[in-house]
Structures are given as C-alpha cells and as structure tokens.
Amino acid sequence: MALDGLVIANVRSDCEKLLVGGRIYKIYQPEADELTLVIKNNRTTYRLLLSASPSLPLVYITTESKNNPSQAPNFCMLLRKHINNGRIISVTQPGFERIIEFTIEHLNELGDLCQKKLVVEIMGKHSNIIFVDAATDKIIDSIKHISANISSVREVLPGRDYVTPPSQGKRSPLCVDLNYFLTEIVTKPVSICKGIYTSITGISPLIANELCFRAGLDGSDAMASLDEIAAARLYGELVRFNEIVETGAFAPNIVLEGGIPKEFSSIELTSFSGSDAMDGSAQSTTGGSRSGAMAYDSISEVLQNYYSMKEKITRIKQKSTDLRKIVDTSLSRASKKYDLQIKQLRDTEKREKYKIYGELLNVYGYGCSEGDKSLTCLNYYTNEEITIPLDPQKSAQENSQKYFAKYNKMKRTYEALSELTLETKADVEHLESISNALNIALDEEDLVQIREEMMDCGYIKRRKGNMKKAKFKSKPMHFVSSDGYHMYVGKNNYQNEDLSFKVATGNDWWFHAKQMAGSHVIVKNPDGGIMPDQTYEEACRLAAFFSKGKDTNKVEIDYIQKKHLKKTPGGKPGFVIYHTNYSMVSEPNIEGIERIE
C-alpha cells in the first residue's frame, strides 16, 4: 500500500502516453492542497488529479470531478495566468524518486514561447506541488511554502532555486550494478528486506519483500545469511525489476482479501499466495469481488478504485460506530453478569455437604454436650468419620436446622442460577455474533439488517415512526470452490438463519467455527455425492476467516450435513444445535477462493 517509485514510474508512463502533446484546458483547485488539470489530447478529455495532501498525496488520471470554490485560490489563478492553454511536452521522473515533472510549453504576455515545470513531490507530509521556470530553475510559487523555519534542509519559496529533495544516500535501481549491490547493500547489518529499501531509491518495503520472495528468500533474514548464490539470485530479480521499469511492462493490480483491498502495486505481487489475477477493467467499481489480485488496465484505475474502496470501508466503520458502542456496552454488562452468576453458582456446590450435616446431626446429635464446637461421627454415605462444625450457643437440633436452612437456600439459588446462567450465556453469545457481523459488514444494507436485528431483540428501541420492518437488500456472500461447488456465507444472524433453514437442503453441508461467533457457511451439494477434500478445506477456511478467530493462526471448524441441524428452541436468530459432527482445524485465509458478486 505504498505510492513508491515504481507506482510513480507507472503513473509517469501512463501520463506520457495519454497527455504529452495535449493542451491544458482548465485548472481547478478544489482543496487547499489539491489541483485538477483538465487536458484535451487526441480528441479526448482527461482529468489529472494532483494532490499534496499530507495524509494522502496522489497523482493519477481520474474520471471523477469535485466541487470547486466560487473564487479560485491565488496559486490556481497564477497557474491559469501562465499555463492555461499550455501544451504538455514531457513527463519525467528524476532519479526514480517519488517526483513527477510536467514540462509545459506556453506563450507569455509578449507572445514568446516559454517553458514552465509543474513539479509534484509525493513525500508524505512533505508533499508539495511546485511551479518552476524551466529556463532558470527558479521557483515561481508552490501550493505550500516551506521556509527555513520549517525545514533546514530545503526552502520552497518564490524566487529560490528549485532543487530536488536529498536522496538520503540511496541510488536509483537503474544505476545499481553487481559490484555496488555486493559491496554496499549485501554488507549492511540489517535484514535483507530493509537492506534493499534503505539503499535503493523508490523501492518500498512491499516491493523489497516481493523481490526477496521471487528470489526464494525470507526478507526478515539477516543480510549476513546470504551466500554468493542467494545474493546473485536476488540481484537477478532486481535486474528483471529494472527491465519492467525500462520497458514499461507494468501490471497494475489490487490485492484483495475477502473483498477488502489489502495492497496495490504496478507489478504482480507473487508473495501473496493465491494471487488469482483477473481482468478488473470491466469491474473497476465493484470494490473487488474475490480474494487474490485484481488486474487493471492502468495504474490510475488502481489508485482511484483502491482509495475508493478504502473510503467505503472507512465510511461503513464510521456509520457502524453507534451500533458498536451499543453492542460493546451490552456485551460488557452481560459478560460481567455471567461471571458473577458463575461465581455464585460455584458457591452453591457446598449445598449437599450442608444437607448431610443436618441429617447426621439429627441421627447423632444426642451425643452432643452443651457448648460443643464440633461433632465427630460416622458418615454412613461414605463409611468414613466426619467432623461437623457446631455453633456452641445452639443445641444439636438447632444446628441441624441451621444447616438445612443453608441447604435449602443454596438449592433455590442453584435452581434459579442454572436457568439464568444459560440465558445470560445465550445473550453473550448473541452479542458476540452481532459484533462479528459488524466486523464483516461491507455496505450500508448490512448495517440496516444488523440494526433491525438489534431492534427486534430489544438492544435498540424501535421508534414509533419506524414500526415497519425494513426490507432487506443485503445478501449472503457467494463463493465457488476450486471444484465448482457453490458456497454461501452469512454476514449476520438473519442471513445465517435463512442460509441454514431456507437455502440449504438435506444433503448440503454446513460449516461453523467451533464454540465461537462466526458466519454460517453452506456448501450446496445437490446430488448428495461425496465432495472433494479441497472443497471441504476451502469451506473451512471461509468459516474460519469470517469468525471471531480470524486473527488467530488456526481455528477449529465443525461441519455437518444440513439434515442433522436443528434450530435452538426459542433461541436467537442464527443459533442451531447438532450432536454428531466432524471437525477440522483450518487457517483463516481465503486467498484464491473465487467470490461471485
């Protein structure tokens, strides 16, 4: 998830193909640190987004448009004055840095042909967009002014000479020869991965790890562990990496995990097992339909879709905050209540002892004298002697009555708590299942369904104006196993209920994480035949991934045919009972399992 030198090289390559020769038609500044250039070239209009946001600096060709302020900021007005209707003559990336320079040819006020540079520096919080006179390399202005008070390394102010940011002792990958690699990089006292990305410009930890993986190495191993053969393999991968950059043979893609974007890059990330590349050009707005790598035609599509997906997930998390707060509060209370009830239930375990004390005192109490503090007698239940503590202020009969009173009180407590603890435990498990449903919610329809369940179960009061139940649009997730079997995953308790008792038929298989909150997974088996082992394993991986144990290494999964499944009498939605089942320990990893929208 890095806008590294490789991604910038891909952006530069795309801009060079599409924008060079084009004229800048309009210039907007929708945000304080963001520009949009509308460029016409070869009868096509392109929108180029340039962002120097400290949290999300970006450069790509976008299809989206933003609302612009009624009065353009000064920097925008300056650019309009100089380069509006200017022609882009080159797009360059100096030294494989995270910098793109757009050289623009235009006519000045006297009609003379001039050149200016629009330099976009993608440097995290130090990102900037700088307008430079190409003839003198003097800064005309920048979207952010950096004085000596802010940076002692480099000033970015009008009238100053423009100099590129310091390279921090790194070298461009295109300039790394075998001698430099062996003497300067391999000799570093760090891990292999860190040695690469701290020595070579524009290579992120993600790409460094990918190069190690392709060379058959563990990036976390020390550089000192490399022998000559391993070092040569690693250098060979760097050479192949350079060939991709020089020839422009990029492969823009987004790596997905359960439909959620995890990483993006301009080369295939083989280090992510099950990278199941697919054409993304026709599905660029779906938000990802499977695990693996989703391929796109351009890096601009990748950046636009990746951050759009991320924004959607962030928005869902924000919208679920109120539900999470209610669930967490209720779960905390229910858990404390359950722990207290269990403690009280353990205390009642002494009740049988008090009953025996009372009975034995009725039988042997005649042997007690006034003021005795204990009575030792034969316990006819065990044929062993037993010592019974006595209250010296009371008679044997009164002590017997006291023990029977304790027994009866504990018995009543036990009977009440035996039922209450089951109810409280059911509440805890139900709230944990709702919490898990919130964790895997992918869109607003999922939240509507979860909110409806919480209102039905009394965790949220249903408003008078909202007495009608919502019509649900949210549907279970649909996967297909490697052997072609259709697999369905419920995203909440209502979907789990429908899958298990409406969608599934007798010979279908049901999968669920053992004794923990999680999704019901149904594998359709219409002919009732024996399913391949691979399908069982993939279904177990789905059940593990969409469960409370997702972040653990292994999860135990129960599976059984649907015909042996029963609904819990009077239970919460999505809760079932079964007696004979199979079990399998599975890794919560669904990479490579095909998902269908």
Residue pairs with C-beta under 8 A, 6 or more apart in sequence:
1 206
1 262
1 263
1 264
2 204
2 205
2 206
2 207
3 57
3 58
3 98
3 122
3 303
4 98
4 202
4 203
4 204
4 206
4 207
5 93
5 96
5 97
5 98
5 173
5 201
5 202
5 203
6 202
6 203
6 204
6 207
6 245
6 265
6 266
6 267
7 264
7 265
7 266
7 299
7 303
8 59
8 93
8 97
8 98
8 99
8 100
8 122
8 202
9 93
9 96
9 202
9 245
9 250
9 266
10 250
10 252
10 266
10 299
11 59
11 60
11 100
11 299
11 300
11 303
12 91
12 92
12 93
12 100
13 248
13 250
14 61
14 298
14 299
14 300
15 48
15 61
15 91
15 100
15 102
16 90
16 91
18 41
18 44
18 46
18 61
19 39
19 41
19 46
19 48
19 61
19 88
19 91
19 102
20 41
20 88
20 89
20 90
20 91
21 41
21 42
21 87
21 88
21 89
22 39
22 40
22 41
22 42
22 46
22 87
22 88
23 39
23 40
23 41
23 85
23 86
23 87
23 88
24 37
24 38
24 39
24 83
24 84
24 85
24 86
24 87
24 88
24 104
25 38
25 39
25 40
25 45
25 85
26 37
26 38
26 84
27 35
27 36
27 37
27 38
27 76
27 79
27 80
27 83
27 84
28 35
28 36
28 38
28 66
28 68
28 72
28 76
29 35
29 36
29 68
29 69
29 72
29 73
29 75
29 76
30 36
30 66
30 67
30 68
30 69
31 51
31 53
31 66
32 73
32 143
33 51
33 52
33 53
33 54
33 127
33 129
33 143
33 144
34 49
34 50
34 51
34 52
34 53
35 49
35 50
35 51
35 76
35 79
35 129
35 143
36 47
36 48
36 49
36 50
36 62
36 65
36 66
36 68
37 47
37 48
37 50
38 45
38 46
38 47
38 48
39 45
39 46
39 47
39 48
39 88
40 46
46 61
47 61
47 62
47 63
47 64
47 65
48 59
48 60
48 61
48 62
49 58
49 59
49 60
49 61
49 62
50 58
50 59
50 118
50 120
50 129
51 57
51 58
51 59
51 127
52 120
52 121
52 127
52 128
52 129
52 143
52 144
53 127
54 124
54 125
54 126
54 127
56 307
57 122
57 123
57 124
57 127
58 122
58 303
58 307
59 100
59 120
59 122
60 299
60 300
60 303
60 304
61 298
61 300
62 300
62 304
63 304
64 304
72 80
75 131
75 141
75 142
75 143
78 131
78 140
78 141
79 118
79 131
82 106
82 108
82 116
82 131
82 140
83 104
83 106
83 116
83 118
85 106
86 104
86 105
86 106
86 116
87 104
87 105
87 106
88 102
88 103
88 104
88 105
89 103
89 104
89 105
89 115
90 101
90 102
90 103
91 100
91 101
91 102
91 103
92 100
92 101
92 103
93 99
93 100
93 101
94 101
94 164
95 164
95 167
95 172
95 201
96 172
96 173
96 174
96 201
96 202
96 245
97 164
97 165
97 167
97 201
97 202
98 121
98 122
98 123
98 202
99 119
99 120
99 121
99 122
99 164
99 165
100 119
100 120
100 122
101 117
101 118
101 119
101 120
102 117
102 118
102 119
102 120
103 115
103 116
103 117
103 134
104 115
104 116
104 117
104 118
105 113
105 114
105 115
106 113
106 114
106 115
106 116
107 113
107 114
108 114
114 134
114 135
115 134
115 135
116 131
116 132
116 133
116 134
116 140
117 131
117 132
117 133
117 134
117 162
118 129
118 130
118 131
118 132
119 128
119 129
119 130
119 131
119 132
119 162
120 128
120 129
121 127
121 128
121 129
121 130
121 165
123 165
126 151
126 165
128 142
128 143
128 144
128 146
128 156
129 142
129 143
129 144
130 139
130 141
130 142
130 143
130 156
130 162
131 139
131 140
131 141
131 142
132 138
132 139
132 140
132 162
133 140
137 161
137 162
138 159
138 160
138 161
138 162
139 156
139 157
139 158
139 159
139 160
139 161
139 162
140 158
141 158
142 156
142 157
142 158
144 156
145 156
145 157
145 158
146 154
146 155
146 156
146 157
147 155
147 157
148 155
153 165
153 166
154 163
154 165
154 166
156 162
167 201
170 198
170 199
170 200
170 201
171 180
171 199
171 200
171 201
172 200
172 201
172 202
173 200
173 201
173 202
173 203
173 238
173 241
173 242
173 245
174 242
174 245
174 246
176 185
176 200
176 238
178 235
181 231
181 235
181 238
182 231
182 235
184 199
185 195
185 196
185 199
185 200
185 223
186 195
186 223
186 226
186 231
187 223
188 194
188 195
188 198
188 199
188 223
189 222
189 223
189 224
190 198
190 222
190 223
191 219
191 220
191 221
191 222
191 223
192 208
192 212
192 217
192 218
192 219
192 220
192 221
192 222
192 223
192 225
192 226
192 234
193 205
193 208
193 209
193 212
193 219
193 220
194 205
194 208
195 223
196 203
196 208
196 211
196 212
196 238
197 203
197 204
197 205
197 207
197 208
200 238
203 211
206 263
206 265
206 269
207 241
207 265
207 267
208 219
209 219
209 271
210 265
210 267
210 269
210 270
210 271
211 234
211 237
211 238
211 241
212 218
212 219
212 234
213 219
213 270
213 271
214 237
214 240
214 270
214 271
215 230
215 233
215 234
215 236
215 237
216 230
216 233
217 226
217 230
217 233
217 234
226 234
241 267
243 249
244 250
244 267
250 266
250 267
250 299
251 266
251 267
251 268
251 295
252 264
252 265
252 266
252 295
252 296
252 297
252 298
252 299
252 301
252 302
253 264
253 265
253 268
253 269
253 277
253 280
253 293
253 294
253 295
253 296
253 302
254 261
254 263
254 264
254 280
254 288
254 293
254 294
254 296
254 302
254 305
254 306
254 309
255 261
255 262
255 263
255 264
255 265
255 269
255 272
255 275
255 292
255 293
255 294
256 262
256 288
256 290
256 291
256 292
256 293
256 294
257 291
257 590
257 591
258 291
258 440
258 545
258 546
258 590
259 287
259 288
259 289
259 290
259 291
259 442
259 477
259 595
260 288
260 309
260 313
260 442
261 288
261 306
261 309
261 310
261 313
262 272
263 269
263 272
264 302
264 303
264 306
266 299
266 302
268 275
268 277
268 293
269 275
269 293
272 292
272 293
272 591
273 589
273 591
273 592
274 291
274 292
274 591
274 592
274 593
275 292
275 293
275 591
275 592
276 290
276 291
276 292
276 293
276 591
276 592
276 594
277 292
277 293
277 294
277 295
278 290
278 292
278 293
278 294
278 295
279 295
280 294
280 295
280 296
280 297
280 301
280 305
281 296
281 297
281 301
283 289
283 294
284 296
284 301
284 304
284 305
285 305
285 308
286 597
287 305
287 308
287 309
287 312
287 442
288 294
288 309
289 595
289 596
289 597
290 479
290 593
290 594
290 595
291 590
291 591
291 592
291 593
291 595
292 591
292 592
296 302
296 305
312 443
313 442
316 441
316 442
316 443
316 444
316 446
316 447
319 444
319 447
320 438
320 441
320 447
320 450
323 438
323 447
323 450
323 451
323 454
324 435
324 438
326 454
326 459
326 460
327 431
327 434
327 435
327 438
327 454
327 459
328 435
330 427
330 431
330 459
331 428
331 431
331 432
331 435
334 424
334 427
334 428
334 431
335 428
337 424
338 421
338 424
338 425
338 428
341 417
341 420
341 421
341 424
342 421
344 413
344 417
345 414
345 417
345 418
345 421
347 410
348 410
348 411
348 413
348 414
348 417
350 410
351 406
351 407
351 410
351 411
351 414
352 407
354 403
354 404
354 406
354 407
354 410
355 403
355 404
355 407
356 379
356 381
356 386
357 388
357 400
357 403
358 400
358 401
358 403
358 404
358 407
359 400
360 375
360 377
360 379
360 386
360 388
361 368
361 375
361 388
361 396
361 397
361 399
361 400
361 403
362 397
362 400
363 377
364 375
364 377
364 378
365 375
365 395
365 396
365 397
365 399
365 400
366 396
367 375
367 377
368 375
368 390
368 395
368 396
370 395
371 392
372 390
372 392
373 389
373 390
373 392
374 387
374 388
374 389
374 390
375 387
375 388
375 390
375 396
376 385
376 386
376 387
376 388
377 385
377 386
377 388
378 384
378 385
378 386
379 385
379 386
388 399
390 396
390 399
391 398
391 399
391 402
394 402
426 571
426 572
426 575
429 517
429 572
429 575
430 457
430 493
430 572
430 575
431 459
432 516
432 517
432 548
433 493
433 517
433 518
433 572
433 574
434 450
434 453
434 454
434 459
434 492
434 493
435 517
435 548
436 517
436 518
436 519
436 546
436 547
436 548
437 446
437 450
437 491
437 492
437 493
438 447
438 450
439 550
440 446
440 491
440 519
440 546
441 447
441 450
441 491
441 492
442 491
443 474
445 472
445 473
445 474
446 474
446 491
446 492
448 470
448 472
448 473
448 474
449 470
449 472
449 474
449 491
449 492
449 494
449 495
450 492
451 460
451 470
452 469
452 470
452 472
452 494
453 492
453 493
453 494
453 573
454 460
455 461
455 462
456 573
457 572
472 494
474 491
474 492
474 495
475 495
476 488
476 489
476 490
476 491
476 495
476 498
476 499
476 503
477 488
477 489
477 491
477 546
477 595
478 486
478 487
478 488
478 489
478 595
478 596
478 597
479 486
479 487
479 488
479 489
479 538
479 542
479 590
479 593
479 594
479 595
479 596
480 486
480 487
480 594
480 595
480 596
481 487
481 523
481 532
481 534
481 535
481 538
481 539
481 593
482 534
482 535
482 538
482 593
483 531
483 532
483 534
483 535
485 523
485 524
485 525
485 531
485 535
486 523
486 524
487 521
487 522
487 523
487 524
487 535
487 538
487 539
487 542
487 593
488 499
488 503
488 521
488 522
488 524
489 519
489 520
489 521
489 542
489 546
490 496
490 497
490 498
490 499
490 519
490 520
490 521
490 574
491 519
491 546
492 574
493 572
493 573
493 574
493 575
494 573
494 574
495 520
495 574
496 519
496 520
496 573
496 574
497 573
497 574
499 520
499 522
500 510
500 520
500 522
500 562
500 565
500 567
500 574
500 576
501 565
501 567
503 522
504 510
504 522
504 524
504 562
504 565
505 526
505 562
506 528
506 561
506 562
506 563
507 525
507 526
507 527
507 528
507 561
507 562
507 563
508 522
508 523
508 524
508 525
508 561
508 562
509 522
509 523
509 525
509 531
509 536
509 539
509 559
509 560
509 561
509 562
510 520
510 521
510 522
510 559
510 560
510 561
510 562
510 565
510 576
511 520
511 521
511 522
511 523
511 539
511 540
511 542
511 543
511 557
511 558
511 559
512 518
512 519
512 520
512 521
512 543
512 547
512 557
512 558
512 559
513 543
513 544
513 547
513 548
513 549
513 555
513 556
513 557
513 558
514 555
514 556
514 557
514 558
514 583
516 547
516 548
516 549
516 555
517 547
517 548
518 543
518 544
518 546
518 547
518 548
518 549
519 542
519 543
519 546
519 547
520 574
520 576
521 539
521 542
521 543
521 546
522 562
523 531
523 535
523 539
525 531
536 559
536 584
537 584
537 586
538 590
538 593
539 559
540 557
540 559
540 584
540 586
541 586
541 587
541 588
541 589
541 590
541 593
542 590
542 593
543 555
543 557
543 559
543 586
544 550
544 554
544 555
544 557
544 586
544 587
544 588
544 589
545 588
545 589
545 590
547 555
547 588
549 555
549 588
550 588
551 588
552 588
553 587
554 585
554 586
554 587
555 585
555 586
555 587
555 588
556 583
556 584
556 585
556 586
557 583
557 584
557 585
557 586
558 578
558 581
558 582
558 583
559 581
559 582
559 583
559 584
560 578
560 580
560 581
560 582
564 578
564 579
564 580
564 581
565 576
565 577
565 578
566 576
566 577
566 578
567 575
567 576
567 577
568 575
568 576
568 577
